[in-house]
Amino acid sequence: MKKILSLILPLFFFSLTITAQDSIQVNKNTLNDQMTEVFDKSNSYQEYKVVKKTQLATLRRNILDSVSTLQKKIALMESEVSQERIAVDSLGQNLKNTQQNLIKAKEKEDGIEVFGILTSKATYNAIMWGIILILLLISGFLFYRFLNSHKITNAAQLKMAEMEIELEDYRRNSLEREQKLRRKLQDEINKNRKA
C-alpha cells in the first residue's frame, strides 16, 4: 500500500503542476495571443478553419471574463469619476462660499459700522474730521462771542462803577448842598427869630 501510495502521490502532484501551468499560461496570455494560438492549433478544411469546441469555449469564456472585468472597471471608474465630480462641485461651492466670506470680511475690515450702516474707513474719517472741524469752528465762534461779551460786560461794569462813583459824588454833593441849605435856612430862621 505504501508503494502504491508513493507511486500515485508523485503522479498526482505532477498532474496538478501541469494543470496549474496550463491555467497560468492561459491566464497570462492576452486575448490576442489566445486567438492566435486557437487559429494556429486549428485545422483547415477547404477555406474554412476547424476549431475545437473546447478551445472555442475556453476562448469565449476568457473573452467574456475579460469583457466582464473591463465592464466592472469601467463601472468602477465611472463611479469614481462621478464621485470626483461631486467632490469637485462641492469644493467649487466651498470655494465660492469662501470667496464671498472673504469679500465680506474685507468689506468689514475696510469699513466701520456707524449706526448699523457699513461705511468705508475713508468716508468715516472724512465724516469724523468734518464733525471735528465744525465743532472747532463752533467752539471758536462761541469763544469769540464769549470774549466779545466779556469785553462788553467789563466795559459795562466799568461804566457802572464810574456811574456809581459819580452818583456817590452827586449824592455827597447833594447832601452837602442840602446841609448847606439847611444851615443857611437855620441861620435865616435864627436871624429872623432874633430880629
Short mmCIF file of the C-alpha atoms (twelve columns), coordinates in Angstrom:
data_MODEL
# 
_entry.id   MODEL 
# 
loop_
_atom_site.group_PDB 
_atom_site.id 
_atom_site.type_symbol 
_atom_site.label_atom_id 
_atom_site.label_alt_id 
_atom_site.label_comp_id 
_atom_site.label_asym_id 
_atom_site.label_seq_id 
_atom_site.Cartn_x 
_atom_site.Cartn_y 
_atom_site.Cartn_z 
_atom_site.pdbx_PDB_model_num 
ATOM 1   C CA . MET A 1   0.000   0.000   0.000   1 
ATOM 2   C CA . LYS A 2   2.850   2.329   0.784   1 
ATOM 3   C CA . LYS A 3   4.417   1.570   -2.585  1 
ATOM 4   C CA . ILE A 4   1.193   2.339   -4.427  1 
ATOM 5   C CA . LEU A 5   0.710   5.487   -2.446  1 
ATOM 6   C CA . SER A 6   4.302   6.542   -3.037  1 
ATOM 7   C CA . LEU A 7   3.815   5.990   -6.810  1 
ATOM 8   C CA . ILE A 8   0.400   7.642   -7.074  1 
ATOM 9   C CA . LEU A 9   1.232   10.644  -4.936  1 
ATOM 10  C CA . PRO A 10  4.053   11.958  -7.184  1 
ATOM 11  C CA . LEU A 11  1.867   11.357  -10.246 1 
ATOM 12  C CA . PHE A 12  -0.940  13.309  -8.593  1 
ATOM 13  C CA . PHE A 13  1.359   16.246  -7.793  1 
ATOM 14  C CA . PHE A 14  2.802   16.148  -11.304 1 
ATOM 15  C CA . SER A 15  -0.657  16.301  -12.889 1 
ATOM 16  C CA . LEU A 16  -1.594  19.226  -10.594 1 
ATOM 17  C CA . THR A 17  1.552   21.075  -11.636 1 
ATOM 18  C CA . ILE A 18  0.856   20.568  -15.333 1 
ATOM 19  C CA . THR A 19  -2.770  21.684  -14.944 1 
ATOM 20  C CA . ALA A 20  -1.708  24.733  -12.933 1 
ATOM 21  C CA . GLN A 21  0.881   25.638  -15.573 1 
ATOM 22  C CA . ASP A 22  -1.718  25.360  -18.371 1 
ATOM 23  C CA . SER A 23  -4.149  27.579  -16.491 1 
ATOM 24  C CA . ILE A 24  -1.365  30.023  -15.658 1 
ATOM 25  C CA . GLN A 25  -0.310  30.151  -19.305 1 
ATOM 26  C CA . VAL A 26  -3.891  30.716  -20.426 1 
ATOM 27  C CA . ASN A 27  -4.364  33.406  -17.807 1 
ATOM 28  C CA . LYS A 28  -1.063  35.082  -18.656 1 
ATOM 29  C CA . ASN A 29  -1.808  35.176  -22.394 1 
ATOM 30  C CA . THR A 30  -3.634  38.120  -23.769 1 
ATOM 31  C CA . LEU A 31  -6.804  37.654  -25.781 1 
ATOM 32  C CA . ASN A 32  -4.888  38.342  -28.963 1 
ATOM 33  C CA . ASP A 33  -2.315  35.653  -28.089 1 
ATOM 34  C CA . GLN A 34  -5.091  33.193  -27.228 1 
ATOM 35  C CA . MET A 35  -6.865  33.841  -30.555 1 
ATOM 36  C CA . THR A 36  -3.600  33.396  -32.431 1 
ATOM 37  C CA . GLU A 37  -2.989  30.133  -30.576 1 
ATOM 38  C CA . VAL A 38  -6.533  28.901  -31.403 1 
ATOM 39  C CA . PHE A 39  -6.048  29.733  -35.092 1 
ATOM 40  C CA . ASP A 40  -2.610  28.124  -35.109 1 
ATOM 41  C CA . LYS A 41  -3.860  24.910  -33.461 1 
ATOM 42  C CA . SER A 42  -6.997  24.738  -35.601 1 
ATOM 43  C CA . ASN A 43  -7.172  22.641  -38.749 1 
ATOM 44  C CA . SER A 44  -8.022  23.908  -42.167 1 
ATOM 45  C CA . TYR A 45  -10.772 22.434  -44.282 1 
ATOM 46  C CA . GLN A 46  -11.046 23.934  -47.752 1 
ATOM 47  C CA . GLU A 47  -11.250 27.676  -46.996 1 
ATOM 48  C CA . TYR A 48  -12.614 27.130  -43.502 1 
ATOM 49  C CA . LYS A 49  -10.848 26.775  -40.198 1 
ATOM 50  C CA . VAL A 50  -11.947 23.989  -37.940 1 
ATOM 51  C CA . VAL A 51  -11.607 24.971  -34.293 1 
ATOM 52  C CA . LYS A 52  -12.026 22.598  -31.380 1 
ATOM 53  C CA . LYS A 53  -15.097 23.357  -29.326 1 
ATOM 54  C CA . THR A 54  -13.123 23.218  -26.101 1 
ATOM 55  C CA . GLN A 55  -10.651 25.816  -27.390 1 
ATOM 56  C CA . LEU A 56  -13.518 27.951  -28.673 1 
ATOM 57  C CA . ALA A 57  -15.355 27.602  -25.344 1 
ATOM 58  C CA . THR A 58  -12.190 28.499  -23.432 1 
ATOM 59  C CA . LEU A 59  -11.591 31.469  -25.710 1 
ATOM 60  C CA . ARG A 60  -15.225 32.534  -25.360 1 
ATOM 61  C CA . ARG A 61  -15.076 32.179  -21.560 1 
ATOM 62  C CA . ASN A 62  -11.829 34.200  -21.447 1 
ATOM 63  C CA . ILE A 63  -13.307 36.872  -23.706 1 
ATOM 64  C CA . LEU A 64  -16.454 37.096  -21.585 1 
ATOM 65  C CA . ASP A 65  -14.348 37.220  -18.418 1 
ATOM 66  C CA . SER A 66  -12.221 39.983  -19.923 1 
ATOM 67  C CA . VAL A 67  -15.295 41.899  -21.080 1 
ATOM 68  C CA . SER A 68  -16.914 41.429  -17.652 1 
ATOM 69  C CA . THR A 69  -13.746 42.575  -15.911 1 
ATOM 70  C CA . LEU A 70  -13.460 45.590  -18.213 1 
ATOM 71  C CA . GLN A 71  -17.124 46.445  -17.661 1 
ATOM 72  C CA . LYS A 72  -16.586 46.275  -13.910 1 
ATOM 73  C CA . LYS A 73  -13.510 48.501  -14.262 1 
ATOM 74  C CA . ILE A 74  -15.480 50.929  -16.438 1 
ATOM 75  C CA . ALA A 75  -18.364 50.971  -13.932 1 
ATOM 76  C CA . LEU A 76  -15.913 51.462  -11.067 1 
ATOM 77  C CA . MET A 77  -14.126 54.253  -12.934 1 
ATOM 78  C CA . GLU A 78  -17.436 55.919  -13.842 1 
ATOM 79  C CA . SER A 79  -18.422 55.712  -10.188 1 
ATOM 80  C CA . GLU A 80  -15.082 57.229  -9.190  1 
ATOM 81  C CA . VAL A 81  -15.452 59.939  -11.852 1 
ATOM 82  C CA . SER A 82  -18.965 60.799  -10.627 1 
ATOM 83  C CA . GLN A 83  -17.722 60.874  -7.030  1 
ATOM 84  C CA . GLU A 84  -14.825 63.085  -8.060  1 
ATOM 85  C CA . ARG A 85  -17.236 65.364  -9.941  1 
ATOM 86  C CA . ILE A 86  -19.374 65.591  -6.823  1 
ATOM 87  C CA . ALA A 87  -16.240 66.339  -4.780  1 
ATOM 88  C CA . VAL A 88  -15.104 68.945  -7.332  1 
ATOM 89  C CA . ASP A 89  -18.567 70.543  -7.329  1 
ATOM 90  C CA . SER A 90  -18.545 70.552  -3.535  1 
ATOM 91  C CA . LEU A 91  -15.070 72.086  -3.491  1 
ATOM 92  C CA . GLY A 92  -16.189 74.653  -6.080  1 
ATOM 93  C CA . GLN A 93  -19.163 75.589  -3.915  1 
ATOM 94  C CA . ASN A 94  -16.913 75.783  -0.860  1 
ATOM 95  C CA . LEU A 95  -14.537 77.989  -2.835  1 
ATOM 96  C CA . LYS A 96  -17.406 80.292  -3.827  1 
ATOM 97  C CA . ASN A 97  -18.597 80.490  -0.226  1 
ATOM 98  C CA . THR A 98  -15.067 81.138  0.976   1 
ATOM 99  C CA . GLN A 99  -14.571 83.884  -1.613  1 
ATOM 100 C CA . GLN A 100 -17.866 85.511  -0.629  1 
ATOM 101 C CA . ASN A 101 -16.911 85.311  3.040   1 
ATOM 102 C CA . LEU A 102 -13.514 86.787  2.169   1 
ATOM 103 C CA . ILE A 103 -15.158 89.678  0.312   1 
ATOM 104 C CA . LYS A 104 -17.478 90.315  3.275   1 
ATOM 105 C CA . ALA A 105 -14.546 90.108  5.696   1 
ATOM 106 C CA . LYS A 106 -12.542 92.568  3.589   1 
ATOM 107 C CA . GLU A 107 -15.524 94.946  3.480   1 
ATOM 108 C CA . LYS A 108 -15.850 94.714  7.260   1 
ATOM 109 C CA . GLU A 109 -12.110 95.191  7.659   1 
ATOM 110 C CA . ASP A 110 -12.063 98.167  5.308   1 
ATOM 111 C CA . GLY A 111 -15.247 99.614  6.774   1 
ATOM 112 C CA . ILE A 112 -16.705 100.741 10.061  1 
ATOM 113 C CA . GLU A 113 -20.287 100.327 11.187  1 
ATOM 114 C CA . VAL A 114 -21.869 103.623 12.140  1 
ATOM 115 C CA . PHE A 115 -25.454 103.394 13.416  1 
ATOM 116 C CA . GLY A 116 -25.765 99.954  11.784  1 
ATOM 117 C CA . ILE A 117 -24.573 101.203 8.377   1 
ATOM 118 C CA . LEU A 118 -21.307 99.857  6.997   1 
ATOM 119 C CA . THR A 119 -19.181 102.726 5.688   1 
ATOM 120 C CA . SER A 120 -15.667 102.735 4.343   1 
ATOM 121 C CA . LYS A 121 -12.853 103.951 6.554   1 
ATOM 122 C CA . ALA A 122 -12.138 106.883 4.231   1 
ATOM 123 C CA . THR A 123 -15.773 108.041 4.416   1 
ATOM 124 C CA . TYR A 124 -15.796 107.528 8.175   1 
ATOM 125 C CA . ASN A 125 -12.573 109.549 8.542   1 
ATOM 126 C CA . ALA A 126 -13.959 112.316 6.311   1 
ATOM 127 C CA . ILE A 127 -17.186 112.460 8.344   1 
ATOM 128 C CA . MET A 128 -15.354 112.429 11.688  1 
ATOM 129 C CA . TRP A 129 -12.834 115.095 10.672  1 
ATOM 130 C CA . GLY A 130 -15.697 117.146 9.216   1 
ATOM 131 C CA . ILE A 131 -17.579 116.915 12.515  1 
ATOM 132 C CA . ILE A 132 -14.420 117.796 14.458  1 
ATOM 133 C CA . LEU A 133 -13.756 120.778 12.171  1 
ATOM 134 C CA . ILE A 134 -17.353 122.003 12.505  1 
ATOM 135 C CA . LEU A 135 -17.173 121.613 16.303  1 
ATOM 136 C CA . LEU A 136 -13.871 123.516 16.357  1 
ATOM 137 C CA . LEU A 137 -15.395 126.304 14.254  1 
ATOM 138 C CA . ILE A 138 -18.455 126.456 16.527  1 
ATOM 139 C CA . SER A 139 -16.199 126.411 19.601  1 
ATOM 140 C CA . GLY A 140 -14.058 129.189 18.110  1 
ATOM 141 C CA . PHE A 141 -17.133 131.233 17.254  1 
ATOM 142 C CA . LEU A 142 -18.589 130.737 20.743  1 
ATOM 143 C CA . PHE A 143 -15.235 131.613 22.333  1 
ATOM 144 C CA . TYR A 144 -15.068 134.769 20.206  1 
ATOM 145 C CA . ARG A 145 -18.636 135.634 21.269  1 
ATOM 146 C CA . PHE A 146 -17.706 134.925 24.890  1 
ATOM 147 C CA . LEU A 147 -14.642 137.176 24.719  1 
ATOM 148 C CA . ASN A 148 -16.635 139.880 22.966  1 
ATOM 149 C CA . SER A 149 -19.454 139.724 25.531  1 
ATOM 150 C CA . HIS A 150 -16.860 139.569 28.315  1 
ATOM 151 C CA . LYS A 151 -15.302 142.777 26.994  1 
ATOM 152 C CA . ILE A 152 -18.719 144.381 26.749  1 
ATOM 153 C CA . THR A 153 -19.578 143.187 30.272  1 
ATOM 154 C CA . ASN A 154 -16.286 144.525 31.617  1 
ATOM 155 C CA . ALA A 155 -16.842 147.847 29.859  1 
ATOM 156 C CA . ALA A 156 -20.399 147.995 31.224  1 
ATOM 157 C CA . GLN A 157 -19.184 147.128 34.724  1 
ATOM 158 C CA . LEU A 158 -16.505 149.787 34.452  1 
ATOM 159 C CA . LYS A 159 -19.074 152.355 33.317  1 
ATOM 160 C CA . MET A 160 -21.385 151.232 36.073  1 
ATOM 161 C CA . ALA A 161 -18.591 151.645 38.619  1 
ATOM 162 C CA . GLU A 162 -17.870 155.092 37.216  1 
ATOM 163 C CA . MET A 163 -21.571 155.893 37.327  1 
ATOM 164 C CA . GLU A 164 -21.770 154.669 40.898  1 
ATOM 165 C CA . ILE A 165 -18.792 156.866 41.792  1 
ATOM 166 C CA . GLU A 166 -20.421 159.802 40.013  1 
ATOM 167 C CA . LEU A 167 -23.714 159.008 41.719  1 
ATOM 168 C CA . GLU A 168 -21.949 158.792 45.071  1 
ATOM 169 C CA . ASP A 169 -20.215 162.109 44.318  1 
ATOM 170 C CA . TYR A 170 -23.527 163.567 43.266  1 
ATOM 171 C CA . ARG A 171 -25.208 162.301 46.443  1 
ATOM 172 C CA . ARG A 172 -22.425 163.624 48.567  1 
ATOM 173 C CA . ASN A 173 -22.529 166.939 46.768  1 
ATOM 174 C CA . SER A 174 -26.297 166.948 47.068  1 
ATOM 175 C CA . LEU A 175 -26.066 166.123 50.742  1 
ATOM 176 C CA . GLU A 176 -23.511 168.836 51.262  1 
ATOM 177 C CA . ARG A 177 -25.658 171.321 49.383  1 
ATOM 178 C CA . GLU A 178 -28.669 170.224 51.330  1 
ATOM 179 C CA . GLN A 179 -26.741 170.580 54.571  1 
ATOM 180 C CA . LYS A 180 -25.500 174.000 53.487  1 
ATOM 181 C CA . LEU A 181 -29.005 174.996 52.549  1 
ATOM 182 C CA . ARG A 182 -30.305 173.726 55.866  1 
ATOM 183 C CA . ARG A 183 -27.655 175.697 57.688  1 
ATOM 184 C CA . LYS A 184 -28.460 178.714 55.714  1 
ATOM 185 C CA . LEU A 185 -32.115 178.126 56.363  1 
ATOM 186 C CA . GLN A 186 -31.427 177.556 60.034  1 
ATOM 187 C CA . ASP A 187 -29.249 180.658 60.061  1 
ATOM 188 C CA . GLU A 188 -32.027 182.596 58.410  1 
ATOM 189 C CA . ILE A 189 -34.556 181.175 60.819  1 
ATOM 190 C CA . ASN A 190 -32.267 182.056 63.711  1 
ATOM 191 C CA . LYS A 191 -31.787 185.522 62.261  1 
ATOM 192 C CA . ASN A 192 -35.458 186.014 61.862  1 
ATOM 193 C CA . ARG A 193 -36.119 184.925 65.395  1 
ATOM 194 C CA . LYS A 194 -33.601 187.378 66.720  1 
ATOM 195 C CA . ALA A 195 -34.854 190.100 64.672  1 
# 
